[in-house]
């Protein structure tokens, strides 16, 4: 997971960036990764993608990761506290 996040945060190759962001939602679905706490380390990167990215396909992947990650009431409260909600709402317009 750390290597994937490093690729997302450092690559200038748009194709690699797009492919790497498409992997995150799939990983967030996995119960094993959730149990190991590995999904939580992706959240700052996913939020950054949602707040800054303009490519709708990449944003869709990031939003899917959010959807798969934040399910309980306390998890949703943590999501609200990140400040990403205005960015999510802006995509609904």
Secondary structure, 3 states (H helix, E strand, C coil): CHHHHHHHHHCCCHHHHHHHHHHHHHHHHCHHHHHHCCCHHHHHHHHHHHHHCCCHHHHHHHHHHHHHHCCCHHHHHHHHHHCCHHHHHHCCC
